[in-house]
């Protein structure tokens, strides 16, 4: 093969290299290979670059390429040690990954403060079927769907703690029935139980709302005549 015409769109560099590689195989009497890249893949994927020879992954290779492009003096490239560039690039990539992870954890922590842990909800509403739930069928053992997780978060449940699709189904059914029966929401439970009130999951929605309104009217402080551990809101 001495000519490759690339007409297949792809965002995958390995796939692009595999396609082009069919024309780069050595053969007796073969001197070159013509690559007709009508989709400009070469600009995106960089068929070959020194960084790819020693980099552990694509992200480090890209960082190395950026750093090598910066190694100029008076507009002219200057000699460099490829292994030193690789070591520096790898360190920066690791730091970038740690920073990104820290940001994700901060966002997750902020979300979690606003949501209710499923176990807290189960204990508060004293639901034996939720507390002792164990999946029986194959579909129940699979992961919860994005739609289920979004619905749970909308209700105020922290979705990352849901183990499987079966648990998500039972939990959503329980939440829908509680809403129809005008019982406390997960957010009401989180707010009041964080201030010492007990078994808020057994209260009515209106009783919980009235108490929260009263606390809000008192500057978000518990009124002096209320003792949370003894308060009966049901």
C-alpha positions as CSV (number, residue, x, y, z in Angstrom):
1,X,0.0,0.0,0.0
2,X,1.6,3.3,-1.1
3,X,-1.4,5.6,-0.9
4,X,-4.1,6.0,1.8
5,X,-7.2,8.1,1.1
6,X,-8.7,9.1,4.5
7,X,-12.4,9.7,4.2
8,X,-13.6,8.2,7.5
9,X,-14.5,10.8,10.2
10,X,-13.1,9.9,13.6
11,X,-12.2,11.7,16.9
12,X,-10.1,8.7,18.0
13,X,-6.3,9.1,17.4
14,X,-5.7,5.3,17.8
15,X,-8.2,4.6,15.1
16,X,-6.7,7.2,12.8
17,X,-3.2,5.8,13.4
18,X,-4.5,2.3,12.6
19,X,-6.0,3.5,9.4
20,X,-3.0,5.4,8.2
21,X,-0.7,2.6,9.5
22,X,-1.9,0.3,6.7
23,X,0.1,2.5,4.3
24,X,3.1,2.9,6.6
25,X,4.1,-0.8,6.7
26,X,7.5,-1.4,5.3
27,X,7.9,-3.4,2.1
28,X,10.8,-4.2,-0.3
29,X,11.2,-1.4,-2.8
30,X,8.8,0.9,-1.0
31,X,10.1,4.3,-0.4
32,X,7.1,6.4,0.7
33,X,3.4,6.5,1.2
34,X,1.0,9.3,0.0
35,X,-1.6,10.2,2.6
36,X,-4.6,12.1,1.2
37,X,-6.3,13.6,4.3
38,X,-9.5,15.2,3.1
39,X,-10.9,15.6,6.6
40,X,-7.9,17.4,8.2
41,X,-7.4,14.6,10.7
42,X,-3.6,15.2,10.8
43,X,-4.1,18.6,12.3
44,X,-6.2,17.1,15.1
45,X,-4.4,13.9,15.8
46,X,-0.7,14.4,15.0
47,X,0.2,11.2,13.4
48,X,3.6,11.1,15.0
49,X,5.4,13.3,17.5
50,X,8.5,12.8,19.7
51,X,6.3,13.0,22.8
52,X,4.3,9.9,21.9
53,X,7.5,7.8,22.0
54,X,7.9,8.0,25.8
55,X,4.7,9.6,27.2
56,X,2.6,7.3,29.4
57,X,-0.7,8.5,28.0
58,X,-2.2,11.0,25.5
59,X,-2.7,13.7,28.1
60,X,1.0,13.7,29.1
61,X,2.0,13.7,25.4
62,X,-0.1,16.8,24.7
63,X,1.5,18.5,27.7
64,X,5.0,17.6,26.5
65,X,4.1,18.9,23.0
66,X,3.0,22.2,24.5
67,X,6.2,22.5,26.6
68,X,8.5,21.7,23.7
69,X,6.8,24.4,21.6
70,X,7.7,26.9,24.4
71,X,11.4,26.0,24.3
72,X,12.6,28.7,22.0
73,X,15.2,31.5,22.3
74,X,15.0,34.5,19.9
75,X,12.3,32.6,17.9
76,X,14.6,29.6,17.4
77,X,14.1,26.2,19.0
78,X,16.7,25.3,21.6
79,X,18.0,21.8,22.4
80,X,16.3,19.9,25.2
81,X,16.3,16.6,27.0
82,X,13.1,14.7,26.0
83,X,13.1,12.7,29.3
84,X,13.3,15.9,31.4
85,X,10.4,17.4,29.4
86,X,8.5,14.2,30.0
87,X,9.1,14.2,33.7
88,X,8.1,17.9,34.0
89,X,5.0,17.3,31.9
90,X,3.9,14.3,33.9
91,X,4.3,16.2,37.1
92,X,2.1,19.1,35.8
93,X,-0.5,16.7,34.5
94,X,-0.7,14.9,37.8
95,X,-1.1,18.3,39.6
96,X,-3.8,19.3,37.1
97,X,-5.6,16.1,37.7
98,X,-5.4,16.5,41.5
99,X,-6.7,20.1,41.2
100,X,-9.6,19.0,39.0
101,X,-10.4,16.2,41.5
102,X,-10.3,18.7,44.4
103,X,-12.7,21.0,42.5
104,X,-15.1,18.1,41.8
105,X,-15.0,17.0,45.4
106,X,-15.8,20.5,46.6
107,X,-18.8,20.7,44.2
108,X,-19.9,17.2,45.4
109,X,-19.5,18.3,49.1
110,X,-21.6,21.4,48.4
111,X,-24.3,19.3,46.7
112,X,-24.3,16.8,49.5
113,X,-24.9,19.5,52.1
114,X,-28.1,20.4,50.4
115,X,-29.3,16.8,50.0
116,X,-30.4,14.0,52.3
117,X,-28.4,10.8,52.7
118,X,-30.8,7.9,51.7
119,X,-30.0,6.0,54.9
120,X,-31.0,9.1,57.0
121,X,-34.3,9.3,55.1
122,X,-35.0,5.6,55.5
123,X,-34.4,5.7,59.2
124,X,-36.4,8.9,59.7
125,X,-39.5,7.6,58.0
126,X,-39.0,4.2,59.7
127,X,-39.3,2.3,56.5
128,X,-38.4,-1.4,57.0
129,X,-38.8,-2.3,53.3
130,X,-36.2,0.3,52.3
131,X,-33.8,-0.4,55.2
132,X,-33.8,-4.1,54.5
133,X,-34.1,-4.0,50.8
134,X,-32.1,-6.5,48.8
135,X,-32.4,-6.9,45.0
136,X,-33.8,-10.1,43.6
137,X,-33.9,-9.8,39.8
138,X,-31.1,-9.0,37.4
139,X,-32.5,-5.6,36.4
140,X,-32.7,-4.6,40.1
141,X,-29.0,-5.4,40.5
142,X,-28.0,-3.1,37.7
143,X,-27.1,0.6,38.2
144,X,-29.8,3.2,38.6
145,X,-30.7,5.0,35.4
146,X,-29.8,8.7,34.8
147,X,-33.5,9.5,34.9
148,X,-33.9,7.8,38.3
149,X,-30.9,9.6,39.7
150,X,-32.2,12.9,38.4
151,X,-35.6,12.3,39.9
152,X,-34.1,11.4,43.3
153,X,-32.0,14.5,43.4
154,X,-35.0,16.6,42.5
155,X,-36.7,15.1,45.6
156,X,-33.7,16.0,47.7
157,X,-32.0,12.6,48.0
158,X,-28.3,12.4,47.5
159,X,-28.2,10.1,44.4
160,X,-24.6,8.9,44.5
161,X,-25.5,6.7,47.5
162,X,-28.1,4.6,45.6
163,X,-26.6,1.2,45.0
164,X,-28.8,-0.2,42.2
165,X,-31.8,0.3,40.0
166,X,-34.1,-1.8,42.3
167,X,-33.4,0.4,45.3
168,X,-33.9,3.5,43.2
169,X,-37.3,2.2,42.1
170,X,-38.5,1.4,45.6
171,X,-37.3,4.7,46.9
172,X,-39.0,6.7,44.2
173,X,-42.2,4.8,44.7
174,X,-42.0,5.6,48.5
175,X,-41.3,9.3,47.7
176,X,-44.3,9.5,45.3
177,X,-46.6,8.0,47.9
178,X,-45.4,10.3,50.6
179,X,-45.9,13.3,48.4
180,X,-49.5,12.1,47.7
181,X,-50.1,11.6,51.4
182,X,-48.7,15.1,52.3
183,X,-45.9,13.8,54.4
184,X,-42.5,15.5,55.0
185,X,-40.1,15.9,52.2
186,X,-36.4,14.8,52.4
187,X,-35.3,18.5,52.5
188,X,-37.6,19.2,55.5
189,X,-36.2,16.1,57.2
190,X,-32.6,17.2,56.6
191,X,-33.2,20.7,57.9
192,X,-35.1,19.8,61.0
193,X,-33.2,16.7,62.0
194,X,-29.9,18.6,61.6
195,X,-31.3,20.9,64.4
196,X,-32.1,18.0,66.8
197,X,-35.7,17.2,66.0
198,X,-36.5,13.5,66.0
199,X,-38.3,11.3,63.5
200,X,-39.3,14.2,61.3
201,X,-40.1,11.6,58.6
202,X,-43.3,10.7,60.4
203,X,-44.6,14.3,60.4
204,X,-47.0,15.9,58.0
205,X,-45.7,18.3,55.4
206,X,-47.8,21.2,56.7
207,X,-46.6,20.7,60.3
208,X,-42.9,20.6,59.2
209,X,-43.4,23.7,57.0
210,X,-45.1,25.6,59.9
211,X,-42.2,24.9,62.2
212,X,-39.6,25.8,59.6
213,X,-41.5,29.1,58.9
214,X,-41.4,29.8,62.7
215,X,-37.7,29.1,62.9
216,X,-37.1,31.3,59.8
217,X,-39.1,34.1,61.5
218,X,-36.9,33.8,64.5
219,X,-33.7,34.5,62.6
220,X,-33.2,30.8,61.8
221,X,-32.9,30.1,65.6
222,X,-34.9,27.5,67.5
223,X,-37.6,29.4,69.5
224,X,-37.0,29.4,73.2
225,X,-40.2,27.5,74.0
226,X,-39.2,24.6,71.8
227,X,-37.0,21.7,72.8
228,X,-36.1,19.8,69.6
229,X,-35.5,16.4,71.3
230,X,-39.0,16.5,72.9
231,X,-40.9,18.2,70.1
232,X,-43.8,16.2,68.6
233,X,-44.5,17.3,65.1
234,X,-46.7,14.4,63.9
